[in-house]
Amino acid sequence: MHAQQVIAKRRSIRSYTDQPVPAELIEELLETAIYAPNHKLREPWRFVLAIEEGQKRYVDALMELLTARGQFETKTPEQRQQAEQKLREVPVYLTVLCATQGTPDQQLEDTLATAAMIQNLQLLATERGLGCCWKSGKHWFTPEYATLVHATEAERVLGVIQIGWPAVVPPVKPRTSATDKLTHF
Ligand SMILES: Cc1cc2nc3c(=O)[nH]c(=O)nc-3n(C[C@H](O)[C@H](O)[C@H](O)COP(=O)(O)O)c2cc1C
């Protein structure tokens, strides 16, 4: 596939088959994704991969975190179970950590480089038929989650990339034409 086709084919995939994803495949994709541009070659990223048995332990810990944060306080036991089931159906959770050292400009550069690396990963995964969904905000950006993935004081969670073989591929979400947002100087 050409780059244009891969970019057009990529979707945020939120529903996965139960076919396992080999850890070696994720590692292989990461080895290419890290060729993202990054200023001064600081390589500001680090990864925590939850897959196979690790995925089970990870979802256990995530459920504990969500419970402690009161996520299920207003939910029925069935709704809690549904939420847990949804988390268990995600074959791979890849937490991407980004360095938070240096000046504010350096930190911004490092964030941008890590985001570029994540998009490399998503495109490489798409090319292999995998689906990804980049998760952020909510509980993922909390100090409790940073502790869960053993982030250091000098790192922040930039995103959690859910990965698996797509069960449902949603239709493309149309974008505003770039020319509508383009001004000639
Ligand atoms: C930085 C970032 C954070 C995102 N966070 C979430 C998220 O927390 N949950 C989610 O379902 N999708 C998340 N997404 C995916 C977007 O919702 C998705 O890219 C957008 O709806 C466009 O759909 P598409 O990726 O299929 O083109 C995130 C994307 C980015 C780039």
Ligand as a Chemical Component Dictionary entry (heavy atoms), coordinates in Angstrom:
data_LIG
# 
_chem_comp.id                   LIG 
_chem_comp.type                 NON-POLYMER 
_chem_comp.pdbx_formal_charge   0 
_chem_comp.three_letter_code    LIG 
# 
loop_
_chem_comp_atom.comp_id 
_chem_comp_atom.atom_id 
_chem_comp_atom.alt_atom_id 
_chem_comp_atom.type_symbol 
_chem_comp_atom.charge 
_chem_comp_atom.model_Cartn_x 
_chem_comp_atom.model_Cartn_y 
_chem_comp_atom.model_Cartn_z 
_chem_comp_atom.pdbx_ordinal 
LIG C1  C1  C 0 -4.477  12.930 20.958 1  
LIG C2  C2  C 0 -5.676  12.081 20.648 2  
LIG C3  C3  C 0 -6.464  11.614 21.666 3  
LIG C4  C4  C 0 -7.572  10.791 21.425 4  
LIG N1  N1  N 0 -8.294  10.320 22.492 5  
LIG C5  C5  C 0 -9.324  9.492  22.270 6  
LIG C6  C6  C 0 -10.027 8.930  23.367 7  
LIG O1  O1  O 0 -9.725  9.189  24.525 8  
LIG N2  N2  N 0 -11.045 8.087  23.104 9  
LIG C7  C7  C 0 -11.386 7.754  21.826 10 
LIG O2  O2  O 0 -12.327 6.971  21.662 11 
LIG N3  N3  N 0 -10.732 8.274  20.758 12 
LIG C8  C8  C 0 -9.713  9.121  20.946 13 
LIG N4  N4  N 0 -8.998  9.625  19.883 14 
LIG C9  C9  C 0 -9.376  9.244  18.505 15 
LIG C10 C10 C 0 -10.216 10.334 17.864 16 
LIG O3  O3  O 0 -11.462 10.393 18.495 17 
LIG C11 C11 C 0 -10.359 9.992  16.363 18 
LIG O4  O4  O 0 -9.098  10.108 15.757 19 
LIG C12 C12 C 0 -11.353 10.920 15.658 20 
LIG O5  O5  O 0 -12.657 10.666 16.090 21 
LIG C13 C13 C 0 -11.316 10.739 14.131 22 
LIG O6  O6  O 0 -11.632 9.401  13.790 23 
LIG P1  P1  P 0 -10.610 8.523  12.932 24 
LIG O7  O7  O 0 -9.368  8.354  13.766 25 
LIG O8  O8  O 0 -11.319 7.202  12.731 26 
LIG O9  O9  O 0 -10.338 9.234  11.658 27 
LIG C14 C14 C 0 -7.909  10.447 20.103 28 
LIG C15 C15 C 0 -7.103  10.929 19.052 29 
LIG C16 C16 C 0 -6.000  11.721 19.331 30 
LIG C17 C17 C 0 -5.132  12.195 18.184 31 
# 
loop_
_chem_comp_bond.comp_id 
_chem_comp_bond.atom_id_1 
_chem_comp_bond.atom_id_2 
_chem_comp_bond.value_order 
_chem_comp_bond.pdbx_ordinal 
LIG C1  C2  SING 1  
LIG C2  C3  SING 2  
LIG C2  C16 DOUB 3  
LIG C3  C4  DOUB 4  
LIG C4  N1  SING 5  
LIG C4  C14 SING 6  
LIG N1  C5  DOUB 7  
LIG C5  C6  SING 8  
LIG C5  C8  SING 9  
LIG C6  O1  DOUB 10 
LIG C6  N2  SING 11 
LIG N2  C7  SING 12 
LIG C7  O2  DOUB 13 
LIG C7  N3  SING 14 
LIG N3  C8  DOUB 15 
LIG C8  N4  SING 16 
LIG N4  C9  SING 17 
LIG N4  C14 SING 18 
LIG C9  C10 SING 19 
LIG C10 O3  SING 20 
LIG C10 C11 SING 21 
LIG C11 O4  SING 22 
LIG C11 C12 SING 23 
LIG C12 O5  SING 24 
LIG C12 C13 SING 25 
LIG C13 O6  SING 26 
LIG O6  P1  SING 27 
LIG P1  O7  DOUB 28 
LIG P1  O8  SING 29 
LIG P1  O9  SING 30 
LIG C14 C15 DOUB 31 
LIG C15 C16 SING 32 
LIG C16 C17 SING 33 
# 
